Amino acid sequence: MFDQLDAFIIRHDELNELMSDPEVISDTNRFMKLSKEEADLRPKVATFKHYQKVVAEIAETEELLNDKLDPEMLELAKEELSHLKSEKEQLEEEIKLLLLPQDPNDDKNIIMEIRGAAGGDEAQLFAGDLFEMYSKYAEKEGWKVEVIDANITGIGGYKEIILMISGNKVYSKLKYESGAHRVQRVPTTESQGRVHTSTATVVVMPEAEDVELDLDDADIRIDIYHASGAGGQHVNKTASAVRLTHIPTGIVVAMQDERSQLKNRVKAMKVLRARVFDHIRTEKQSAYDAKRKSAVGTGDRSERIRTYNFPQNRVTDHRINLTLQKLDSILNGNLDEIIDALILADQSARLEKLNNGED
């Protein structure tokens, strides 16, 4: 473990030297790449240097104990040694967390798909609530939200809404949101005040870059057709809607939100790339995931992950048995407490496996 950390310190010093080189500074792409690597290494290096300092202080304090000290100084030295050893243990746990293998997708933007599922109109309204919740959370994080496509119902909900969220480490925080979200509340149309249960599903996929996924044009069937629905005469008379089918996987993406066929095609391709990338990634990991089920589940889209209970102002995340009596605040985009708890549970489960010598 410490050999790896020594290598990090050497590489961190190299990066700082490179980033002060005028030739590197003038190459924007290279400088940004090195800056990102340096930022990723910085917490590891800082924690390890702190650890080295504490280890040195422990050695110095133990030497003091071998000297002839008066009783008061001896007691102080013993207290200091106890404190330092406790700090050393804590730092060792922090270092283990920092050395856990990182998800290579953590830095990526995401494509998020939200759909009304069981519960008819109420499920579609709840899909709209989830969209608002994630949009407000993204705003608090300084992220950008772009709606790629939306199928809006007459009462203001969504049969489906697809959005891209871009910014700093979006996937690392929202990757745990995939699954079935259940709502319990009295619908506005319910005259007798009975609580109904409905569900909406959320899918979170990392954005796929061209270099990561090479889609063969021969594997994609493109259909152009007349758009339907809202939009007046234009969408009905112009063949602007696009349907892309990835033949090897059978994944289909249809887009008609824009009046321009080109814009619809660009949007559809972005979603198709994300879905195919996610499909391949999930397929490759399916056997491994079955073996490594963690506290936050496997990301199975049929898995019920959370319940939002309106009468009791309660939100429960079933994967980590977390219940918060602050539904109104969470729907207003204050998701940090839930997301931080999910990240911690995932890290703890992976650390336990590491300590047990499991893969």
C-alpha positions as CSV (number, residue, x, y, z in Angstrom):
1,M,0.0,0.0,0.0
2,F,2.8,2.4,1.0
3,D,4.8,1.7,-2.1
4,Q,1.8,2.8,-4.1
5,L,1.6,6.0,-2.1
6,D,5.3,6.7,-2.6
7,A,4.7,6.4,-6.3
8,F,1.9,8.9,-6.0
9,I,4.1,11.4,-4.3
10,I,6.8,11.1,-7.1
11,R,4.1,11.4,-9.8
12,H,2.6,14.4,-8.0
13,D,6.0,16.2,-7.9
14,E,6.4,15.4,-11.6
15,L,3.0,16.9,-12.5
16,N,3.7,20.1,-10.6
17,E,7.0,20.4,-12.5
18,L,5.3,19.7,-15.9
19,M,2.5,22.2,-15.2
20,S,5.1,25.0,-14.7
21,D,6.7,24.3,-18.1
22,P,5.8,27.1,-20.6
23,E,5.5,24.5,-23.4
24,V,2.9,22.5,-21.4
25,I,1.0,25.7,-20.3
26,S,0.7,26.7,-24.0
27,D,-0.9,23.3,-24.8
28,T,-4.4,23.8,-23.3
29,N,-5.6,20.2,-23.7
30,R,-2.4,18.7,-22.2
31,F,-2.4,21.2,-19.4
32,M,-6.1,20.4,-18.5
33,K,-5.4,16.7,-18.6
34,L,-2.4,17.1,-16.2
35,S,-4.3,19.5,-14.0
36,K,-7.1,16.9,-13.6
37,E,-4.5,14.1,-12.8
38,E,-2.9,16.4,-10.2
39,A,-6.2,17.3,-8.6
40,D,-7.0,13.5,-8.3
41,L,-3.7,12.8,-6.7
42,R,-3.7,15.8,-4.3
43,P,-5.9,14.3,-1.5
44,K,-4.0,11.0,-1.6
45,V,-0.6,12.8,-1.3
46,A,-1.8,15.2,1.4
47,T,-3.2,12.4,3.5
48,F,-0.1,10.2,3.1
49,K,2.2,13.1,4.1
50,H,0.1,13.8,7.1
51,Y,0.3,10.1,8.0
52,Q,4.1,10.2,7.6
53,K,4.2,13.1,10.0
54,V,2.1,11.3,12.6
55,V,4.3,8.2,12.4
56,A,7.4,10.4,12.9
57,E,5.7,12.1,15.9
58,I,4.9,8.6,17.4
59,A,8.5,7.6,17.2
60,E,9.7,10.8,18.8
61,T,7.1,10.5,21.6
62,E,8.1,6.8,22.3
63,E,11.7,8.0,22.6
64,L,10.7,10.5,25.2
65,L,9.1,7.8,27.2
66,N,12.5,6.1,27.5
67,D,13.9,9.2,29.1
68,K,13.7,10.0,32.7
69,L,10.7,12.3,32.9
70,D,8.9,13.7,35.9
71,P,5.5,12.1,36.6
72,E,3.5,15.0,35.1
73,M,5.5,15.1,31.8
74,L,5.3,11.3,31.6
75,E,1.5,11.4,31.8
76,L,1.4,14.1,29.2
77,A,3.6,12.0,26.9
78,K,1.4,8.9,27.4
79,E,-1.7,11.0,26.5
80,E,0.0,12.4,23.4
81,L,1.1,8.9,22.3
82,S,-2.4,7.5,22.7
83,H,-3.9,10.4,20.7
84,L,-1.3,10.0,17.9
85,K,-1.9,6.2,17.7
86,S,-5.6,6.8,17.4
87,E,-5.0,9.4,14.6
88,K,-2.7,7.0,12.8
89,E,-5.4,4.3,12.8
90,Q,-7.9,6.8,11.4
91,L,-5.5,8.0,8.7
92,E,-4.8,4.3,7.7
93,E,-8.6,3.9,7.1
94,E,-8.7,7.1,5.1
95,I,-5.8,6.0,3.0
96,K,-7.5,2.6,2.3
97,L,-10.6,4.5,1.1
98,L,-8.5,6.8,-1.1
99,L,-6.8,3.7,-2.6
100,L,-10.0,1.9,-3.5
101,P,-10.3,1.4,-7.2
102,Q,-12.3,4.4,-8.7
103,D,-15.1,3.9,-11.1
104,P,-13.7,5.2,-14.4
105,N,-17.1,6.8,-15.2
106,D,-17.2,8.9,-12.0
107,D,-16.0,12.1,-13.7
108,K,-18.5,11.8,-16.6
109,N,-21.7,13.7,-17.4
110,I,-24.8,11.6,-17.5
111,I,-27.9,10.8,-19.5
112,M,-30.9,10.4,-17.1
113,E,-34.2,8.9,-18.2
114,I,-37.3,9.3,-15.9
115,R,-40.5,7.4,-16.7
116,G,-43.9,7.2,-15.1
117,A,-44.5,3.5,-14.3
118,A,-47.2,1.9,-12.3
119,G,-50.0,4.2,-11.3
120,G,-51.2,6.0,-14.4
121,D,-51.5,9.8,-14.2
122,E,-50.2,9.9,-10.6
123,A,-47.0,8.0,-11.7
124,Q,-46.5,10.5,-14.5
125,L,-47.0,13.4,-12.2
126,F,-44.4,11.9,-9.8
127,A,-42.0,11.5,-12.7
128,G,-42.3,15.3,-13.1
129,D,-41.6,15.7,-9.3
130,L,-38.4,13.6,-9.7
131,F,-37.3,15.7,-12.7
132,E,-37.8,18.9,-10.6
133,M,-35.9,17.4,-7.7
134,Y,-32.9,16.4,-9.8
135,S,-33.0,19.7,-11.6
136,K,-32.8,21.7,-8.3
137,Y,-30.1,19.4,-7.0
138,A,-28.1,20.0,-10.2
139,E,-28.5,23.7,-9.8
140,K,-27.2,23.6,-6.2
141,E,-24.2,21.6,-7.5
142,G,-23.5,24.1,-10.3
143,W,-24.3,21.6,-13.0
144,K,-26.1,22.2,-16.3
145,V,-29.4,20.4,-17.1
146,E,-30.5,20.0,-20.8
147,V,-33.8,18.3,-21.7
148,I,-33.1,16.1,-24.7
149,D,-36.6,14.8,-25.1
150,A,-39.9,14.8,-23.2
151,N,-43.3,13.2,-23.5
152,I,-45.6,15.5,-21.6
153,T,-49.0,14.4,-20.4
154,G,-52.1,16.6,-20.5
155,I,-52.1,17.0,-16.8
156,G,-48.5,18.2,-16.6
157,G,-46.6,15.0,-15.8
158,Y,-44.2,13.0,-18.0
159,K,-44.6,9.6,-19.6
160,E,-40.9,9.9,-20.2
161,I,-38.3,12.7,-19.9
162,I,-34.6,12.3,-21.0
163,L,-32.1,14.8,-19.9
164,M,-28.4,15.4,-19.9
165,I,-26.7,16.7,-16.7
166,S,-23.2,18.0,-17.2
167,G,-20.6,19.3,-14.7
168,N,-18.1,18.2,-12.2
169,K,-18.2,14.4,-11.2
170,V,-22.0,14.1,-12.0
171,Y,-22.0,10.3,-12.4
172,S,-20.1,9.8,-9.1
173,K,-23.1,11.4,-7.2
174,L,-26.1,10.3,-9.2
175,K,-25.1,6.8,-10.2
176,Y,-27.0,5.4,-7.2
177,E,-30.3,6.8,-8.4
178,S,-31.1,4.1,-11.0
179,G,-34.1,2.0,-10.0
180,A,-37.8,2.2,-9.0
181,H,-38.9,5.2,-6.9
182,R,-42.2,4.7,-5.1
183,V,-44.5,7.5,-4.0
184,Q,-47.3,7.3,-1.4
185,R,-49.8,10.2,-1.4
186,V,-53.4,11.3,-1.9
187,P,-53.9,12.2,-5.6
188,T,-55.5,15.5,-6.3
189,T,-58.3,13.6,-8.1
190,E,-59.0,11.4,-5.1
191,S,-62.2,12.6,-3.5
192,Q,-62.1,10.3,-0.4
193,G,-58.6,11.2,0.7
194,R,-57.2,7.7,0.2
195,V,-53.4,7.3,-0.1
196,H,-52.3,5.8,-3.4
197,T,-49.0,4.1,-4.3
198,S,-47.4,4.8,-7.6
199,T,-43.9,4.3,-9.1
200,A,-41.6,6.1,-11.5
201,T,-38.3,4.6,-12.8
202,V,-35.0,6.4,-13.1
203,V,-32.1,5.3,-15.3
204,V,-28.7,6.9,-15.0
205,M,-26.1,6.3,-17.7
206,P,-22.6,7.8,-18.1
207,E,-22.2,9.8,-21.3
208,A,-20.2,7.8,-23.8
209,E,-17.3,9.5,-25.6
210,D,-16.4,8.6,-29.2
211,V,-13.1,7.2,-28.2
212,E,-14.8,4.8,-25.7
213,L,-17.4,3.4,-28.0
214,D,-16.9,2.9,-31.7
215,L,-20.4,2.4,-33.2
216,D,-20.3,1.0,-36.7
217,D,-22.6,2.9,-39.1
218,A,-23.5,-0.4,-40.7
219,D,-25.0,-1.5,-37.3
220,I,-27.4,1.5,-37.1
221,R,-30.6,1.6,-39.0
222,I,-32.0,5.1,-39.5
223,D,-35.7,5.8,-40.1
224,I,-37.0,9.2,-40.8
225,Y,-40.7,9.9,-40.3
226,H,-43.3,12.7,-39.7
227,A,-43.4,13.9,-36.1
228,S,-46.7,13.7,-34.2
229,G,-48.2,15.4,-31.2
230,A,-47.9,19.1,-30.3
231,G,-46.2,21.5,-32.7
232,G,-48.9,22.5,-35.1
233,Q,-48.8,22.0,-38.8
234,H,-45.0,22.1,-39.1
235,V,-44.2,18.8,-37.3
236,N,-47.0,17.0,-39.1
237,K,-45.8,18.1,-42.6
238,T,-42.1,17.8,-42.2
239,A,-40.2,14.5,-41.9
240,S,-38.1,15.7,-39.0
241,A,-38.5,12.8,-36.5
242,V,-35.6,10.3,-36.3
243,R,-35.5,6.7,-35.1
244,L,-32.2,5.0,-34.6
245,T,-31.9,1.2,-34.1
246,H,-28.7,-0.4,-33.0
247,I,-29.1,-3.8,-34.8
248,P,-26.7,-5.9,-32.6
249,T,-28.4,-5.0,-29.3
250,G,-31.9,-4.1,-30.6
251,I,-31.7,-0.7,-28.7
252,V,-34.0,1.9,-30.3
253,V,-34.0,5.6,-29.8
254,A,-36.7,7.9,-31.3
255,M,-36.4,11.7,-31.2
256,Q,-38.9,14.3,-32.5
257,D,-38.5,17.1,-30.1
258,E,-36.7,19.4,-32.5
259,R,-38.1,20.8,-35.8
260,S,-34.7,20.0,-37.5
261,Q,-34.1,16.5,-38.6
262,L,-30.3,17.1,-38.0
263,K,-30.8,18.2,-34.4
264,N,-33.1,15.3,-33.7
265,R,-30.5,12.9,-35.2
266,V,-27.7,14.4,-33.1
267,K,-29.8,14.1,-29.9
268,A,-30.8,10.6,-30.8
269,M,-27.2,9.5,-31.4
270,K,-26.1,10.9,-28.0
271,V,-28.8,8.9,-26.2
272,L,-28.1,5.8,-28.4
273,R,-24.4,5.9,-27.5
274,A,-25.1,6.2,-23.8
275,R,-27.6,3.3,-23.9
276,V,-25.3,1.0,-25.9
277,F,-22.3,1.9,-23.7
278,D,-24.4,1.2,-20.6
279,H,-25.7,-2.1,-22.1
280,I,-22.1,-3.3,-22.9
281,R,-20.8,-2.1,-19.5
282,T,-23.6,-3.9,-17.6
283,E,-23.3,-7.1,-19.6
284,K,-19.5,-7.3,-18.9
285,Q,-20.1,-6.8,-15.2
286,S,-23.2,-8.9,-14.7
287,A,-21.3,-12.0,-13.4
288,Y,-19.1,-9.8,-11.2
289,D,-22.0,-7.8,-9.9
290,A,-23.9,-10.9,-8.9
291,K,-21.0,-11.8,-6.7
292,R,-20.3,-8.3,-5.2
293,K,-23.8,-7.0,-4.3
294,S,-23.1,-4.1,-2.0
295,A,-25.2,-2.1,0.5
296,V,-26.5,0.1,-2.3
297,G,-27.7,-2.7,-4.5
298,T,-26.7,-3.6,-8.0
299,G,-28.3,-0.7,-9.9
300,D,-31.0,-3.1,-11.2
301,R,-33.7,-0.8,-12.8
302,S,-36.5,-3.0,-11.4
303,E,-35.1,-2.7,-7.9
304,R,-37.3,-0.6,-5.6
305,I,-34.7,1.8,-4.1
306,R,-36.7,4.5,-2.4
307,T,-40.1,5.4,-1.0
308,Y,-41.5,9.0,-0.8
309,N,-44.3,9.1,1.8
310,F,-46.2,12.4,1.6
311,P,-48.6,12.0,4.6
312,Q,-45.7,11.4,6.9
313,N,-43.2,13.8,5.2
314,R,-40.9,10.8,5.0
315,V,-38.3,9.4,2.6
316,T,-36.8,5.9,3.0
317,D,-33.9,4.5,1.0
318,H,-34.4,0.8,1.3
319,R,-30.9,-0.2,0.3
320,I,-29.2,1.3,3.4
321,N,-32.3,1.5,5.7
322,L,-32.1,5.3,5.8
323,T,-35.3,7.2,6.8
324,L,-35.5,11.0,6.9
325,Q,-38.5,13.0,8.0
326,K,-37.8,15.8,5.5
327,L,-39.6,14.9,2.2
328,D,-40.3,18.5,1.4
329,S,-36.7,19.5,1.7
330,I,-35.5,16.5,-0.4
331,L,-38.0,17.2,-3.2
332,N,-36.6,20.7,-3.2
333,G,-33.2,19.3,-4.3
334,N,-31.5,18.9,-0.9
335,L,-30.3,15.4,-1.7
336,D,-26.8,15.6,-0.1
337,E,-27.7,13.7,3.1
338,I,-29.0,10.7,1.1
339,I,-26.3,10.7,-1.6
340,D,-23.5,11.1,1.0
341,A,-24.9,8.1,3.0
342,L,-25.1,6.0,-0.2
343,I,-21.5,6.8,-1.1
344,L,-20.3,6.0,2.5
345,A,-22.3,2.7,2.5
346,D,-20.7,1.7,-0.9
347,Q,-17.2,2.6,0.3
348,S,-17.7,0.8,3.6
349,A,-18.8,-2.4,1.8
350,R,-15.9,-2.3,-0.6
351,L,-13.4,-1.6,2.2
352,E,-14.8,-4.5,4.1
353,K,-14.3,-6.8,1.1
354,L,-10.7,-5.4,0.7
355,N,-10.0,-6.1,4.4
356,N,-11.3,-9.6,4.0
357,G,-9.2,-10.2,0.9
358,E,-12.1,-10.5,-1.5
359,D,-12.0,-9.3,-5.1
